[in-house]
Every structure is written in C-alpha cells, then in structure tokens.
Amino acid sequence: MNDEYLFISDCHLDPNRPQVAAALLRFLQERAATASHLYILGDLFEVWLGDDDPALEHQPVVDALQRLAAAIPVYFMAGNRDFLLGRDFAARIGISLLEEPQFLQLGKRRILLIHGDTLCTDDHDYQRFRDMVRSAAWQSEFLAQPLAERQRIAAGLRSDSANAMAQKSAEIMDVNQQAVRDCFDQNQVDTIIHGHTHRPAVHRYGTELQRLVLGDWNPGPSYLSWDQQQDFRLVDPRV
C-alpha cells in the first residue's frame, strides 16, 4: 500500500444515475484500495434524510465503503446535500466524521479542507438557507418527522433549489474571490481543498498558495491524490 491520500466530493449518488454508482464502486474497490487514506468532502449522496433511512438503493456503495474503511481510514465531511449524515451511520460502516473546517498537514503543506459552499458568499439566498438547515433546532425538528414526511419536505426543497438556481448566474454560484483570500489569511494555510462548485481546477495565488477544486462525478471519477514524491495531482477529464 502506498502512503497516498485521496480526496473526492460531489458524487451525488442518485438511483436515477446508476452510472455514477458504478464508477464510484470501481473507484472504491480498485483505486482507493491502493491508497492509505480517503477523504470525502461532502455531497456523496444527492440527498440524505437521516441515518434511520434504509436507503437500500445505495447499499452496494455503502457496503464497499464499509469494506474499504476496514482496511484504511475513511473520512467524511458533510456537504449541502448530505449534511444530515450522522454518527449512527458513520459508526455502522466505520468511517470518521470531520467537522468543517478541517486542517491537515501533508509534507510541508498546511491544508484546509472544506466542502466549498461557505466560499460562495455572493449567493445570499443560499447562505441564509444554509444557516437555517445547519442549525441544531432545524435539524432536530426535521429529524423528528416521519421518514415519509421528510421525503416530502426534501422533494419540495430540491424543487425550490432547482428553480432558484435556474434564475442565478454562474458567477453568483461560484466562489467569491475575497472570501477565498480571507480564508487563506484567517486560517494561515497554503492549500485549500474543496468541492461544491463542480468546477474542477487548480488555482494558484502567487508562488505559495493554491486552491484545489474537486469536480463532480458527471458521470466518471474526479479525484485528487497526494503523495510525498509527486505532491498533488488532480485527476479529472475536464482538467
């Protein structure tokens, strides 16, 4: 096994997109099995309504994650689609939950791991919605509802979100550059790794700072790897 760290995000597993699940299964069983660590930075699932949801349509991927987590450390950070994934599920399959933001030291690099939506500060409506659904009070009230009611509410929220996104420019939904600079300054890091925007890229700021953006799995793999010899490599057909 290599001392290699892998990072993914934005798989958005959905029974209507079986090709993504198939690609992720291959990745977990083959590519990730050769690494030493796997970090999932949010939106693994298109929707997660609570750990009591059997989510049987995702069972093959869940089983593969469990097998991988028995062999190497697997870490999960919530995204804007699966922020209700909790300790019960994590304990059941053996993965570790990460609070956001999370710091990581790899070689000489001091790294900040985030999902990425907190950098999209121009989208004021979304930030207000995020504050609401990330609150303990909202989550407690939502999770107290029967699963069928949660499914109904979530379907309405997804419909509202799709309609709202159709009215917004791509620039509003991307990161704010001042927010990025503030993130570097406030956290004293030289590398930021995130997903969320579905715009895979390596952004460099001068000679020292870099922002590595993970892509969505549409439909194939997008991942970032790090090892001591080759530093970071972003693997995505769009880059």
N, C-alpha and C positions, 0 to 999 in steps of 0.2 A: 504494500500500500504506500502511495506517495504522501508526503506531507503537503497536501494540496487542499485549499479551501475553495468551495464552490458557492456561488450566490445566484439565486433565481427569484423571480417575483412574477406576478400578474399572469398566472396560468389561467385563471378564471374558469376553473373546471365547471362544466355545464353539460348535462345529458344531451343537449342539442348540438354539442360539438364533440362527438366521440373521438375525432382525430387528435384533439388536444390531449385527452386522457391517454390515448395510445402512445403519443410522443412522450408524455411525462412518465408513463410506465417504463418505456425503454430507457429513458434517462436515469431513472431511479435504479433500475436493475443492472444497467451496464455502466454508464458514465459515472454516476455518483458512487457506485460501488468501488471505484478505484481511488476515490478521494479520501481525505482524512476528516473533513468537516463539511456539512451542508447547512447553509443559511437560506431560509425562505423569508423574503421581506414583504410579505403581505399579498392579498388577493390570490391565494392559492385556489380558493373557491369563488365562484361567481356570487354565491350567497351562502351564508351560514346563519341559521336561525336559532342556534343554541345547541349545547352538547347533548341534549336529550333527543335531537332529531336523528333517527337511524341513518338517514342519507345513504340508503342502500345502493344508489346509483354510483356512488363514489367508492364503494368498498374495495375494488381492486387496487385503486391508488392508495387508499388507507392501509391496506394490507402490505403493499410494497413499502410504504413509509415506515411501517412498524418493523418490517424485516431489516430495512436499512438502519433504523435507529438502534437496533440490537447490535449493529456492527460498528457504527461511527456516531459521533454526536450530531444530532439534527436539531436546528434551532428555528423557531418560528416567531415572526413579528407580525402583528395584526395589520391588515390593510383596511381600506374603506369599505370593502365588500364582506370581509370575514372577521370584523372586529369583535364578534360575539363568540369566537372560538376561545374556549376557556381551559381551565386547569383539569377538568374531568377528562376531556378528550385528550389533552396532552399527556396526562398520566397514563391513560389507557393504551396509547401507542408508543410511549416512551420518548417523546420529543420535549425539548425545553422551550418555554415561552420567554420571549425577550420584551422588556419594556422599551418604549421609544422615547428618546433616542438611546442608542446603544453604542458604546465605544469599544474599539477593537485595535489591538496593536499587532501588526504583521511586519516583521523585519523592522525597518526604521520608520515605517509609515504609521501615523496615528490616524485612525479611520473612524468616521461617524456613519452608523447605519440608521437609516430612516426609511419609512415607506415612500415618502416623497410628497404627499398631499399637503403637508404643512408649508411647503415652499410655494404653493400656488395661491399666493395671497391676493392676487387680483380678482379671484373668483370669490367675492364677498358672500354671495348666497351660499355657496358650498361651505365656506368656513363657518358660517353660522349653523348650518345643518350639522357639520362635523362636531362642533361644540355640543350640540344638543344630544346627538346619539352616542357620544363618548362619555356623557355624564353618567354617574352611578345611578342617579334617580331614574333617568330614562331607561337604562338597561334593565334595572330591577323591575320596573313596571312592564316593560315589553316581555321579558322572560317569564313573567308571572302569567301571561296569557296562554291559553291552549295552543298547541302547535298549529292547528288549522287556522286560528285567528292570526298567529304570527305570519303564516304563509300569505294570508290575505293582505295584511298590512304591508309586508315586504313587496308583494307584487305591485301594490299601489305606489310605493316609494320608488321602485325601479322604473315604473312608467313615468312618474313625475320627473325623475332624474333624466331619462332619455329625452323627454320633451324639453327640459331646461337646457340640456347640452346642445340640442339642435339649434337653439337660439343664441348660443355663445360662440365667439370667435375662438380659433385655436390658440391665439396668444393669451387670452384670458385664462384658459385651462392649463397653460404651461407654467413653468416656474417663473417667479419674479426674480430678476437678477439682483436686486437689492437684498431680497430675502436670502439669496444664495450667499452673497458677500457677508451678510450679518451672521449667517450660520457658520461660515468659516471662522469669523472673528470671535464670536461668542463661545465657540466650542474648542478653539485652538487646535484644529485638526488640519491635516494637509490633503485628506481624501474624504469625499462624501460619496457613499454608495446608496442609490435609491432606485425605485421603480415608479409606478403610478402613471406617469405621463405617456407611456407606450411609445417613447421616442428614444430608442437605444442609441447611445453616443458616448464618446469620451470628450469631455470639455476640459480644456486646460486654461488656467488663470496664471499667467506668468510662467515661471520656471518650476515652481514648487507645488502649486495647488492643482487638484484635479477633481472633477465630478464625474462619476461613472454611473451611467443611466442604464438600467436593465430594461430589456424590451418585453413586450407581452408575447405570449406563445400563440402566434397567429399565422399558421397553426403549429409551427415547429418550435424546437428549443431555442431559447435565448438565455445565455448564462455567462457569468463572469467567473474566471478562475484566477487563483493566486498561488504561486509557489516561490520559494526563495531564489530560484535560478532565473525565472522569467518574469517576475513581478506580476502585474495584472494583464489579463487577456480577455477581451470581450468577444464572445463567440455569438454572432447573430448574422444571418444572411443579409440584413439591411445595412450593415456597417462595413 
